[in-house]
């Protein structure tokens, strides 16, 4: 998985792609795919240590299906579902971590979200999942638990914008390159985790749990950063 991090020149994240998640955060439902970037330095490969919560940060989890791009994509037509899925090399399970209080302040002041999404360890991912294990990425179940209590459990069939539309809208703006990661959005149930909590994320396909999952603990981060009002 070190190669996944090394090959990901960018991570493009689709926001507000599940209706119930839009509602729970009091956001407006988008008319088209909405996306933002995370740095590849935020990737936390399997068994690479804990998630580190910066001082003063309210840390929230968001489980997502990740696409690992297999070739360059530019100006993709949204109607070409086979072409879109053919451009995907494989998948990964991911937890898009957010410094929610940092993000909330940025949104109120019209500032970028980069800090809220970009800390080191803020993207735990699973091992690479071959496409043969996920025949239909629009029909799998995503699960996330904290300390054994299920917090998120929903099907990707609830996506507001399917994968071809996501890749089309992204590729109209920026070229997707081989190795890039696209996070396809999170379902309802996002919430906080604290130091000492253990997050587990899983994928079910046709009722069967895939071997590739995420098990990661939250620990306090040292260093110089501490949240303060911008």
C-alpha positions in Angstrom: 0.0 0.0 0.0 3.0 2.3 0.2 2.9 2.3 -3.6 -0.7 3.5 -3.5 0.4 6.5 -1.5 3.4 7.1 -3.7 1.4 6.9 -6.9 -1.5 9.1 -5.8 -0.6 12.6 -7.1 -4.0 13.8 -5.8 -7.0 12.7 -3.9 -10.3 14.0 -5.1 -13.2 13.8 -2.7 -16.9 14.0 -3.6 -18.9 15.8 -1.0 -22.6 15.7 -0.2 -23.2 12.6 -2.3 -25.7 10.9 0.1 -29.0 12.7 0.8 -29.2 11.8 4.5 -25.7 12.9 5.1 -26.5 16.3 3.5 -29.4 16.6 5.9 -27.5 15.6 9.0 -24.9 18.4 8.5 -27.6 20.9 7.5 -26.0 21.4 4.1 -27.7 22.2 0.8 -28.2 19.3 -1.7 -25.9 19.9 -4.6 -27.2 20.2 -8.2 -24.0 18.6 -9.5 -21.1 16.7 -8.0 -19.2 18.9 -5.5 -15.5 18.0 -4.8 -12.4 19.1 -2.9 -8.9 17.8 -2.5 -6.9 16.0 0.2 -3.1 15.8 0.1 -1.5 12.4 -0.5 0.5 12.9 2.7 -2.8 12.4 4.6 -2.9 8.7 3.6 -2.4 6.2 6.4 -1.7 2.8 4.9 -2.8 -0.4 6.8 -0.8 -1.2 10.0 1.1 2.1 9.7 0.2 3.4 13.1 -2.7 5.4 14.7 -4.8 8.3 13.5 -3.3 11.4 15.2 -5.8 14.0 16.5 -4.3 17.5 16.5 -4.7 19.6 19.7 -8.0 21.4 19.9 -9.6 19.5 17.0 -13.0 17.9 17.0 -12.3 14.8 14.9 -15.1 13.3 12.8 -15.0 10.0 10.7 -16.6 9.5 7.3 -16.4 6.0 5.7 -16.1 6.0 1.9 -15.4 3.8 -1.1 -12.3 4.9 -2.9 -11.5 4.5 -6.6 -7.9 4.0 -7.6 -7.5 5.3 -11.2 -5.8 3.0 -13.7 -5.3 5.4 -16.5 -5.5 9.1 -17.5 -9.0 10.5 -17.8 -9.9 13.9 -19.3 -13.3 15.2 -20.5 -15.1 11.9 -19.8 -18.7 11.7 -21.0 -21.0 11.0 -18.1 -23.1 8.6 -20.2 -20.2 6.2 -20.8 -20.5 4.0 -17.7 -18.4 1.2 -19.0 -15.7 3.6 -20.1 -15.7 5.2 -16.6 -15.5 1.9 -14.7 -12.8 0.6 -17.2 -10.6 3.6 -16.1 -10.7 2.4 -12.5 -7.9 0.0 -11.6 -9.4 -1.1 -8.3 -10.8 0.1 -5.1 -10.0 0.8 -1.5 -12.0 1.4 1.7 -11.2 4.7 3.3 -12.0 6.9 6.3 -12.0 10.5 5.4 -11.3 12.2 8.6 -12.3 15.8 9.2 -11.4 18.4 11.8 -15.0 19.4 12.1 -14.6 22.6 14.1 -11.9 23.8 11.7 -14.1 23.1 8.8 -17.2 24.7 10.4 -15.2 27.9 11.0 -13.9 27.9 7.4 -17.4 27.5 6.0 -18.7 30.4 8.1 -15.9 32.7 6.9 -15.9 31.5 3.3 -12.4 30.1 3.7 -10.9 26.9 2.1 -11.2 23.6 3.9 -7.7 22.4 3.3 -6.6 22.4 6.9 -9.7 20.6 8.1 -9.1 17.7 5.6 -5.3 17.7 5.2 -3.6 16.7 8.4 -1.2 13.7 8.4 -3.0 10.4 9.1 -6.4 11.9 8.1 -7.0 9.2 5.4 -6.7 5.6 6.7 -7.2 3.2 3.7 -7.5 -0.5 3.3 -5.4 -2.8 1.2 -6.0 -2.6 -2.6 -9.3 -4.3 -3.5 -9.3 -5.9 -7.0 -12.3 -5.1 -9.2 -13.2 -8.8 -9.3 -14.2 -8.5 -5.6 -16.6 -5.6 -6.3 -18.5 -6.5 -9.5 -20.9 -3.5 -9.0 -19.5 -0.6 -6.9 -23.0 0.9 -6.9 -24.3 -2.0 -4.8 -22.1 -2.6 -1.8 -22.6 -1.9 1.9 -20.2 0.4 3.8 -19.9 0.0 7.5 -18.0 1.9 10.2 -18.0 1.2 13.9 -16.5 3.0 16.9 -15.5 0.8 19.9 -17.7 -1.9 18.5 -20.8 0.2 18.0 -22.0 0.6 14.4 -22.2 4.2 13.4 -22.5 4.1 9.6 -24.1 1.3 7.6 -25.5 2.1 4.1 -25.5 1.0 0.5 -23.6 2.8 -2.3 -26.8 2.5 -4.3 -27.9 5.6 -2.3 -25.3 7.8 -4.1 -26.8 11.0 -5.5 -24.3 11.0 -8.3 -23.0 7.7 -9.6 -19.3 7.0 -10.4 -19.4 7.9 -14.2 -20.9 11.3 -13.4 -18.3 11.9 -10.6 -15.4 11.1 -12.9 -17.0 13.1 -15.8 -17.4 16.2 -13.7 -13.9 16.0 -12.1 -12.2 15.3 -15.5 -13.8 18.4 -17.1 -11.9 20.4 -14.5 -8.7 18.5 -13.9 -7.1 15.5 -15.6 -7.3 12.4 -13.5 -4.0 10.5 -13.7 -3.0 6.9 -13.1 -2.8 6.3 -9.4 -5.0 9.1 -8.3 -7.7 8.3 -5.7 -11.3 9.4 -5.9 -13.4 9.2 -2.7 -17.0 8.8 -3.6 -18.8 10.3 -0.7 -20.0 9.2 2.8 -23.4 8.0 3.9 -25.2 9.2 7.0 -24.0 8.6 10.5 -20.8 10.7 10.6 -19.7 11.7 14.1 -16.9 12.4 16.5 -14.1 10.1 17.8 -11.8 10.8 20.8 -8.4 9.7 21.8 -8.4 6.0 22.6 -11.3 5.2 20.4 -10.9 2.4 17.8 -12.5 2.7 14.4 -13.3 -0.3 12.2 -14.5 0.0 8.6 -15.7 -2.8 6.4 -17.3 -3.5 3.0 -20.0 -6.1 2.5 -20.6 -7.5 -1.0 -23.8 -9.6 -1.5 -23.9 -10.0 2.3 -20.3 -11.2 2.6 -17.7 -9.1 4.4 -14.5 -8.5 2.4 -11.2 -9.3 4.0 -9.9 -5.8 3.2 -10.9 -3.5 6.0 -9.6 -0.8 8.4 -8.8 -1.1 12.1 -7.2 2.0 13.6 -7.0 3.7 16.9 -7.0 7.4 17.6 -4.2 9.0 19.6 -3.2 12.5 20.5 -0.8 14.3 18.1 2.2 16.1 19.3 3.9 18.9 17.4 3.3 22.6 17.1 -0.3 22.8 15.8 -3.2 23.7 18.0 -6.5 25.0 16.7 -7.2 28.6 17.1 -9.7 31.0 15.4 -8.6 32.2 12.0 
